[in-house]
Amino acid sequence: MPKDVILTPDGLEKLKGELELLSTQRRREVAARIKEAREFGDISENSEYNDAKDEQAMLEARIAQLEEKLRMATVIELGAISTDVVQVGSIVHIKDEKTGKSAKYTIVGTAEANPSENRLSNESPIGRALLGHKRNETVAVQVPRGPARKLKITKIDIGLKPGG
């Protein structure tokens, strides 16, 4: 059974935008490539045709995946987010007690996770460990390599602002 997809309002709009682009413009582009490749003659040994058909299959799979995510989506209500505890939609400021380094993470659903932008999934080791905790609490996070890290929550902000 597929699990719910948790999205921020911004994440919902991004997925809808990607779906719109793929299901209109990209579909037309791939169809044109297939039509053009067919004109080269025998399609049984036509690599352009095969490439275009493969691209079409990948495109249709991505469209189906996006449609399923949107169907299963639970969108975070802006008014439901507080700065009392870490939850999906929170921006969490943490300090690693061993290294002294500070970091700031936005906790999002898996569909929006992007570690390079410090957007951590609520199902990632750090995201899962931080959920439900309050400011000034220290959380032990078991990371894939090495001993557990102790992270102190120094501040919790609302990660989602109305209209942006």
C-alpha positions as CSV (number, residue, x, y, z in Angstrom):
1,M,0.0,0.0,0.0
2,P,1.5,3.4,-0.9
3,K,2.2,5.8,1.9
4,D,1.1,9.3,2.2
5,V,3.2,12.0,0.6
6,I,3.7,15.1,2.8
7,L,4.2,18.3,0.9
8,T,4.6,21.9,1.7
9,P,2.4,24.3,-0.4
10,D,5.5,25.3,-2.3
11,G,6.4,21.6,-3.0
12,L,2.8,21.0,-4.2
13,E,3.1,23.8,-6.7
14,K,6.5,22.5,-7.9
15,L,5.1,19.0,-8.5
16,K,2.1,20.4,-10.3
17,G,4.4,22.5,-12.5
18,E,6.6,19.6,-13.3
19,L,3.6,17.5,-14.2
20,E,2.2,20.2,-16.4
21,L,5.5,20.6,-18.3
22,L,6.0,16.9,-18.8
23,S,2.4,16.1,-19.8
24,T,2.2,18.9,-22.4
25,Q,5.5,20.3,-23.8
26,R,7.7,17.2,-23.2
27,R,5.1,14.8,-24.5
28,R,4.8,16.8,-27.7
29,E,8.6,17.0,-28.1
30,V,8.9,13.2,-27.7
31,A,6.0,12.5,-30.1
32,A,7.7,14.7,-32.7
33,R,11.0,12.8,-32.2
34,I,9.2,9.5,-32.7
35,K,7.4,10.8,-35.8
36,E,10.7,12.1,-37.2
37,A,12.5,8.8,-36.5
38,R,9.7,6.8,-38.2
39,E,10.4,8.8,-41.4
40,F,13.9,7.3,-41.5
41,G,12.3,4.1,-42.7
42,D,12.6,0.6,-41.2
43,I,11.9,1.0,-37.5
44,S,13.3,-2.5,-36.6
45,E,16.9,-1.2,-36.9
46,N,16.3,2.5,-36.2
47,S,18.3,3.6,-33.2
48,E,16.7,7.1,-33.2
49,Y,13.2,5.5,-33.0
50,N,14.3,3.2,-30.2
51,D,15.8,6.0,-28.3
52,A,12.7,8.2,-28.7
53,K,10.5,5.3,-27.6
54,D,12.7,4.7,-24.5
55,E,12.5,8.4,-23.7
56,Q,8.7,8.2,-24.1
57,A,8.5,5.3,-21.7
58,M,10.6,7.1,-19.1
59,L,8.5,10.2,-19.5
60,E,5.3,8.4,-19.1
61,A,6.6,6.6,-16.0
62,R,7.6,10.0,-14.4
63,I,4.2,11.4,-15.2
64,A,2.5,8.4,-13.6
65,Q,4.8,8.8,-10.5
66,L,3.9,12.5,-10.2
67,E,0.2,11.8,-10.6
68,E,0.4,9.2,-7.8
69,K,2.3,11.6,-5.5
70,L,-0.3,14.3,-6.0
71,R,-3.1,11.8,-5.4
72,M,-1.6,10.7,-2.2
73,A,-0.4,14.2,-1.1
74,T,-1.1,15.7,2.3
75,V,-0.4,19.4,2.2
76,I,0.9,21.0,5.4
77,E,-1.4,23.8,6.6
78,L,0.5,27.0,7.3
79,G,-1.5,27.8,10.4
80,A,-0.8,24.3,11.9
81,I,3.0,24.9,12.3
82,S,4.3,26.1,15.5
83,T,7.7,27.0,16.9
84,D,7.2,24.9,20.0
85,V,8.3,21.5,18.6
86,V,10.0,20.3,15.5
87,Q,7.6,19.1,12.8
88,V,7.4,18.9,9.0
89,G,7.6,22.5,7.8
90,S,9.9,23.6,10.6
91,I,13.3,25.2,10.1
92,V,15.5,23.7,12.9
93,H,18.8,25.3,14.0
94,I,21.1,22.7,15.5
95,K,24.5,22.6,17.0
96,D,26.6,19.5,16.9
97,E,27.9,19.0,20.5
98,K,31.1,17.2,19.4
99,T,32.3,19.5,16.6
100,G,30.6,22.7,17.7
101,K,29.3,23.3,14.1
102,S,25.9,24.9,13.6
103,A,23.5,24.0,10.9
104,K,20.0,24.9,9.8
105,Y,17.6,22.3,8.3
106,T,14.1,22.5,6.9
107,I,12.1,19.4,7.7
108,V,10.0,18.4,4.7
109,G,8.4,15.2,3.3
110,T,10.4,12.8,1.2
111,A,9.1,14.2,-2.1
112,E,10.7,17.5,-1.4
113,A,13.9,16.4,0.4
114,N,17.1,17.8,-1.0
115,P,20.1,17.5,1.4
116,S,22.2,19.8,-0.8
117,E,19.7,22.6,0.1
118,N,19.5,21.5,3.7
119,R,15.9,20.2,3.1
120,L,15.8,17.0,5.1
121,S,13.1,14.3,4.9
122,N,11.0,13.6,7.9
123,E,12.1,10.0,7.3
124,S,15.9,10.6,7.2
125,P,17.9,9.7,10.3
126,I,18.4,13.3,11.3
127,G,14.8,14.4,10.4
128,R,13.2,11.5,12.2
129,A,15.3,12.1,15.3
130,L,14.5,15.8,15.5
131,L,10.7,15.5,15.1
132,G,8.7,16.2,18.2
133,H,11.6,17.7,20.1
134,K,11.8,21.2,21.6
135,R,14.3,24.1,21.7
136,N,17.3,23.4,23.9
137,E,16.8,19.6,23.8
138,T,19.7,17.4,22.8
139,V,18.9,14.6,20.4
140,A,21.1,11.6,19.6
141,V,21.1,10.8,15.9
142,Q,22.4,7.4,14.7
143,V,24.1,8.1,11.4
144,P,25.0,5.4,8.9
145,R,28.7,5.7,9.6
146,G,30.2,6.1,13.0
147,P,28.8,6.7,16.5
148,A,25.6,8.6,17.2
149,R,25.8,12.4,16.9
150,K,24.4,14.6,19.6
151,L,22.6,17.6,18.2
152,K,21.3,20.4,20.3
153,I,18.2,22.2,19.0
154,T,19.0,25.9,19.4
155,K,16.0,27.4,17.6
156,I,12.9,26.4,15.7
157,D,11.4,28.6,13.0
158,I,8.4,28.2,10.8
159,G,9.8,27.1,7.5
160,L,6.7,28.1,5.5
161,K,5.6,31.6,5.1
162,P,2.2,32.4,3.6
163,G,2.6,33.3,-0.1
164,G,6.2,32.3,-0.4
